[in-house]
Amino acid sequence: MRIPHYLIKAPSGVFHFRRRMPSALSRLLGRAVIKKSLQTRDMGRARDLALDLWRAYDELHAHVRMQGMAGDEWDIDALAASLKKKGKRYRLKANPDGSFEVEANGAEDHAHAKDMVESIGDMRKEAIVQAWMREQGFSLDSPTPLVATQNMPMPSQSQVLPPPVPAPVEPQAIERIDRAIDGWLADIASGTIPKTLVIKRLAITEFGKFFGMKRSVHEATRVEIGKWVSQLRAQGLATPTVVNKLSYLKGFLEWCKGKGFIDFPRNDSPASGHVVYKAREKRLRKKHGFKAFNDAQLKLLFAPQNIKRLSSEARLGTWMGLYMGARVSEVGQLALVDFSEVEGISCLRVTNEGDGQSTKNDFSNRTIPVHPELIRMGLLKRVERLRKMGETRLFPKVGKGAINGSGDWLSKAFARYVGLVLPKPDTGKLGFHSFRKTVIQTLQAAGVTAELRAAYAGHELDDEHHSSYGMDAPKPQILDAIKKLSYPVAPEADVFA
């Protein structure tokens, strides 16, 4: 059943009445839109209550217009009489403590007073009444509700007005974005590497400062986010940077949705759809990204007189990058327990299960054969030697928990080395990630299928055939495929034993 336009359903399931006020009532009540909780989750009941409120505001509007045309001043007693159309049979009295009393003569008038109170609600919430109370020096903080008195014995408060039932508080109405950011960061900290956590915190905090740190999360609409994106564009940020910031914001809003701070349709986050890669931008990104090494560059990088500039650990990591095509963090975080035999083949495991280990996504978790050239240079002998020494990591001198991940040391060392040995390319970049492109392109040129390449490099394929291969590709097939990696350089035997 379609929800009427004057009803709003909160994430808690409670219906609210919402109506935009005419200009006369907007000036009088001090608000352009009225929103009230109906304290029910039943749409039929909510519709009936909302229609009653709609008619009440229509009567109020008609009364205000009549008084405005007559030039009369605002009179609370006159309002009550007009709403009930019964004449003045009771008097509204303000007490020094800021509360109100209704004085009535007799049970019949008392009943009319009760109807009046229920019709107009708590007048202390109205802007004009609050202004009048301030002028008279009354307190606005007094919790005392409206009570009724009469010349006959004083009735109890429950006879005049039922005890107020506190309206359910919607979480998004009180959850400020600064508090939500703190909660989100605390929740994702354990599963996020320090570098990524810093990047995400900076991006979301940047949005929070633009949006307003003390505003409620549910006010973060598509329009507000669009204004932020326009500001990022005005700062000259590249499209990939804007896309990354929006992806972090999307993740934050999804977390807020799970907590009940904000609600939006599935797959329609307010942070999605703001930036679309154009064909030209895609070409430029590819042009200025990391480039694969060519044969001439590999000969310079692995020339004995050049590579000795790197430390022993960095030299081993560089050779592993050439034959594994792994991400630098995947190489730097390897533990000795990650080396084992599978189906009679020496393999190593890339995983996020160990202490200080992390991977980019689920497809990055993989077990792959150790390349024969790495075995020839003594990688497995080094693993056994370190185990006998009581070590647990392939690079024991490297600390865990670096802000840029476990491969930060290797990435920086190799970047400095590339700057010393190779000239800067005219376009694109050269770095450790270039090994990843080198391996994948070499396998592709050798006729290795996309499924086997993805299984070895830890890539996700979008086509339907990846489920047949992917992470479960047979190890003998992967081993036969990587034996096709052929380079104009070769390591010395047992150099790392």
Buried (B, 14 or more C-beta within 10 A) or exposed (E): EEEBEBBBBBBBEBBBBBBEBBEBBBBBBEBEEBEBBBBBBEBEEBBEBBEEBEEBBEBBBEBBEEBEEEEEEEEBBBBBBBBBEBEEBBBBEBEEEBBBBBBBBEEEBBBBBBBBBEBBBEBBEBEBBBEBBEEEEBEEEBEBBBBBBBEEEEBEBEEBBEEEEEEBEBBBEEBBBBBBBEBBBEEBEEEBBBBBBEBBBEBBBBBBEBBBBEBBBBEBEBEBBBEBBEEBBEEEBBBBEBBBBBBBBBBBBBBBBEBBBBBBEEEEBBBBEBBEEEEEBEEBEEEEBBBBBEEEBBBBBBEEEBBEEBEEBBBBBBBBBBBBBBBBBBBBBBBBBBBEEEEEBBBBBBBBEBEBBBBBEEBBBBBBBBBBBBEBBBBBEBBEEBEEEEBEBBBEEBEEEBEBBBBBBBBBBBBEBBEEBBEEEEEBBBBBBBBBBBBBBBBEEBEBBBBBBBBBBBBEBEEEEBEEBBBEBEBEBBBEBBEEBEBEBEBEEEBBE
